Amino acid sequence: MISNDAKIGVIGAGTMGTGIAQVAATQGHHVFLYDAYPQQLEKSKAGLESILARQVEKERMTQKEVDGILNRINFVDNITGFGECGFVIEAIVEDLDIKKDTFARLEGIVSKDCVLASNTSSLSVAAISSALKKPERFLGVHFFNPAPLMKLVEIIPGIATDKQVFESTKTFIKSWDKITVSGKDTPGFIVNRVARPFYGEALRIYEEGIADAATIDWAMKEIGGFRMGPFELMDLIGHDVNYEVTSTVFEAFYYDPRFKPSFAQKRMVEAGWLGRKSGRGFYNYNDDTKNPEPTKDKQLGQKIFNRILTMLINEACDAVFMNIASVEDVDLAMQNGVNYPKGLLQWADEIGLKNVLDRMTALQVEYREDRYRPNPLLKKMVADGKSFYEE
């Protein structure tokens, strides 16, 4: 069990690691934030001080609260102090060998009761845990960026994770004022798996020439109620990152065409058009005048929105069908992890499952591609006259 006053170890002082350290310190924990590079620790400390100073300026925090948070974070260049920790989470580069090596070294320092976790978003929890002598105390604890603002945390047990460790960790992270969901150790877990069609189907529509990026974004925001369109969001995430996640999920699912990456996005990565961080993606961030206006055709917009939403719902159905997560956790994850306006399965009930199935079947008939196969759970529920949320 992780005690309420446990000291916390965070490995990696990048954006995510710094954010997790801030969350833990805000909740009153003493934190050891480690990074192998001293300059990264300095950058992390300066960035955190700047973020918290703005909170004081906006009167969201007092100076006393900020001082308390900063005093509880120890920026360290070695992990020897981690022997005092009851919970350690890693937030370093998404490289399996580096993560395994990190945990193998860490295991010789922490106490026998310390719970170990990875913030990985795409690697196998079981694969990372194979480096440990006690893999039963290891699991995935996936925060979303920025960690202090995003409420969702995916708790992912590996094949060897002890049930008590899983339950204790879930309760502990909830105590940090977070919304937790449980998912199976499969590629992309819940959010990164279910969200793939938001990007993938938008890119497919774009590649087919049905609409340009601006029009697709307009449709998803104006008609769908999404905060950002898929192309705006890909530009924000970075096409190198988004394409890599899609490619990883595609390969991990044995090249299932539902997750097939886009040539259009691949060419953008190759050209160095990575989005906001490079100044150019689907939109030009150096000169707004070069960005096209959307075609505000309601009929076209509805067609675009229906197609992308149908694919998202079908993927959400698959997550339930394959026992990745419960109906409630899938909806909680998508609303709180990527800010969808509604839970996808709640949305499906509102549209009518038969209407969703009819749209999915129409896509399958039109394209004759396995990418558009209706999920068996969706078909069965329609046949049985059921809905996800029974009245």
N, C-alpha and C positions, 0 to 999 in steps of 0.2 A: 504493500500500500504506500502511496505517496502522501506524506504528511502535509498538512496545510501550511506549515512554516518551512517547507523544504527549500534548501538552496538549489538554485537552478544553474545548469551549465549550458551555454549556447556556443556551438562551434561554427565559426564563419561570421565575420562582421560586415558582410555586405548588406544590401537593403533589407533582405528578408530576416537575416540573423539579428540585425540591429532592431528591427521592428518587433521581433519576438522578445528580445531582451527588454525593450521598452514596456511591452505588455506585462511581462512577469514582474518587473520592478514596480510598475504602477499598482499591481495587486499586492505589493508589500514584500515580495521575495528579494533576497540577496542574490545577485546574478553575477556569474563569471562569464564574460564575453570574450572568447578566444579567437584570435586569427594569427596565422603563421607570418603574416606580413605586417610589420609595425606601422607602415604608412596607411594601411587599411584601417587599423585601429584608430589612428589619429583622425582619419576621414570620418569614420563612424561616430566618434565622440563629438567632433565639430558639427556634423550633420544633425545629431540628436539634440545637441544644445540649441541649435538654430530652430529646429522644429518645436521644441518645448518653449523657447522664448516667444515664438509666435502665439502659442497657446495662452501665455500670460498677457501678451498685447491684446488678444481678442477676448480677454477676461473669461476664458474657459477653464483656466487653472490659476492658482495663486503661486507666487514665487516660492513659498514654503513647500508646496506640493512638488514643484519642479525640482527644487533642491533635494528633496527626499528621494525622488526617482533617480537622479544622477548620482547621489551618494550611495545608492544601493547597487549600482552597476560597477563592477570591477573590470576594467579593460586589461586583459592579460595576454602575454605572448607565449605562455606555456600552459599545459593542462594539468599541472601537478595539483593545483587547488581543487580540481574536480573530485578529489577523494571525499570532499565534504558534501557533495551534491546528492540529492535524492532523485533528481530527474535531469537528464542531459539530452538536448536535441541538437541535431546536426543540420546546418543549412549552408552547405558548400556546393561546389560545382556538381552538375548531374553526370558524374562519371563513376561507374560501378566499382572499378578497381580502387579509386581514391577513397570512396566511401568505406569500402571493406577494410582497407588498410587503416583508416582513421579509427574505426570501431574496434579493430583488433588491438590497436595500441591503447585505446581508451579503457578497454575491459580490464587491463592490468592495473589501472589506477583507481577506478571507482569502487565503491563498496559493493558487496554481494547483493544488496537489496536495491541498488540504484536502477531505475527504469531508464532504458536507452531508447531513443526515438530518432527517426529521420524525417525531415521535411520534404523528402523527395516527392515530385509530382508525376514522375513517369517511370521510375525504376521499380523493379520487383522488390517488395519488402523481404520476401523469402530469400532472394539472392543476396541482399545486403547482410541479412542475419546469418548467412552461412559462414561468415568470418568469425562468429562468436562461439565461445565454448558454452555459453548459456543463452541460446537464441530465444528461449521462452520469455525473457524479460525485454525483448525488443519488439517494436511495432512502428508503423507509420503514423505520424501526426502532421498532417498537411494543412498549413496555414495558407491564406490567400493574401496577395499583396494589394495595398499596404496592411500589414498585420494588425496595427493598432486600430484601424478603421473597419476592416472587413470582419464581420461577425462569425463567418463559417470556418470550422475546422473539421477536416475529414479524419476520422480515426480508423486506421487500417491495420487489422491484425494480420501477421504472417501465418504461415502454416504451422509454425512452432510456438506462436505466442500463447502464453498462459492466459486462461480466461480471466483470472483475478487481476492480472496485470492490465489487460484490456479494459475491464470495468473500472478499475481504480484510475487509470489514465483518463478515461472518458469523464468520470466524475470530477477529476482534478482540473481538466481543461474547461469544463463547464463553470467551475468556480472562478475562472478568469473572465466571466461575463461573455462567454462565447457560446455559439450554437454549434453543437456537435452532431455529426451524422456518421453512421457506420457503413463501411463498404468493404467489399471483398478485394483481395489482393490481385486485381486484374489490371491490364493496361489502362492508364488514365483515371483509375478509380471511378468516382461518380461524375464529377463535374467535367473534367477534361475529356471523358469518353462521350457523355451525353451531348456536350456542346459542339462536337466536331461538325455536325451538319450546319450550324449557324455560319461557320466559315466555308465549309466544303460545298454546300449547295449554293451559297451566294456566289462563290467562285465559278461553279458550273454554269449558273445562269449568265454570269458575266462572259464566260468563254463561249457560250452559245450565241452571244450577241443579242440576247433578249432585252437586256438593259445595261446601262453603264453603272459604274460604282456609285455615283451620286444618286441615281434613281433608286437603286436597290437599298441604299442607306435610308433614303427618304421614306420608302415604303415600310421598312421595318420600324422606323421611328413614328411616322405619322399614322400608319394604319395599325401596326403591331404594338405600339406603346413602349418599345425598347428604348433605353436611355441613349444608346449609341448604335449606329449601323455596323454591320460586319466589317466593312472596309475601313471605317474610322477606327474600329477596335483593333483590327489587324495592324494598321499603321501605328497605333499607340503601343501595342504589345511588342512590335518589331517583327518583320516578316521572317527574319532569320530564326527567331524563337518560335513563332507560330508554325512555320514550315517544318521545323525540326520536331516539334511535338506531334504534328500530324503524321510525319514520316515514321516516327517511333511507334505510334499507336498502330499505323498501317502494317508495319513489319511485325509487331508483337501479336497482332490478330491474324497472322499467317496470310497477309495480303488480301484481306476481305475488302471487296470493292466499295463497301460503305465508307471506308476511311481513306480512299485513294487520294493522294496529294494532287495539287493542281500544277500544271505546267506554267500557267500564268504567274503563280506565286514563285515558282522555282526560278523563272527567268528574272524576276524582280530581285531575288536574293543574289543571283549571279551578277546582276548589274549594279549591286550595291544600293538599290532603292529599298531601304529597310524600313521606311516610315518616318515618323517624327524625328527619331534620333539621327537620321542621315539627311533630313531636310526634304526628302522626296520618297513617296510611296505611291499609293493610288491617288493621293493628293499632293500638291506642291506646297510645302510649308515655307518656302522662300519667297513665293510670289502668289498670293491668293487669287490674283486676277486670272491666273491660268487654269483655275479649277472650274470645271463645267457646272452649270446649274442642273438640278434634277428635272426630269420630265414628270411633271405632277399630274399624271394620268391615273385617276382613281381605279379604273378597271385593270390597268397594267399593274398598279401597285398592289391591288388585292390578290392578283394572280401570283405575284412574287412572294408576298407574305404567306399565302396559303401553302405554297410549295415548300418554303423553308420551315414553316411551323409544322407541317405534316411530317417532314423528315426528322425534326427534333422530337416530336411526340413518338414516332416509331422507335427512335433510339432510346427514349425514356422507357418505353414498353419493354424493350430488350433488356434493359438493366434490371427490371423487375423479373422478367421471364427467366433470366439466367441467375437469379438470386444474388445479384451484385449488391442490391440495397432494397429496402422496403419502399412502398409507394410514398409514404410520408417523408422518408429521408431523401428520396429522389427530388421531390418537390421543394423541400427545405433547402437542399443543396443548390438547386438552380436559382432559386430566389435570392439566396444569401451569399452564394459564391460568385455568381456572375450577374446578379441584379436583374434577373428576368422579371417582367411585370407580374407574372402569375406562375404558379407551379404548372409544369407541362401536362401532368396527368389530370390536374384539376381543369386545365384549359381543355383537354380532350373531352372530359365529361360535359363541359359547357357547349362545345361544338357538336357533340354527339359522336360516339365512337364509330357508328356506322358511316357518318360523313367523313371521318378521318380515314377509315378503311377504304372507302370509295375513292378518295383522292389518291391514296397510296397505290391502289390497284390500277387506277388510270395512268399513273406514272410508269408502273411496271409494264402495262400493255403498250404504252407509247414507246418506251425505250428498250424493252426486252433485255434489261440489264439486271443482274443479281443485286446491284446497288439498291434497287427500288423494291425489294421483296418485302411484303407486309409481314410484320412480326407475328409469330404463331399465337402469342398471348392476345394480341389485338383481335385477331380473327376469332379466337375461341370466345372472348368476351362478347363480341358482337353476336356470335351464334347463340350464346347463352342469355343474351339480353341483359348483361351485367354492366356496371359502371365501376370506376375505381373507388369512388367515394359513395357508398350506398347510403341512401337517405333513411 
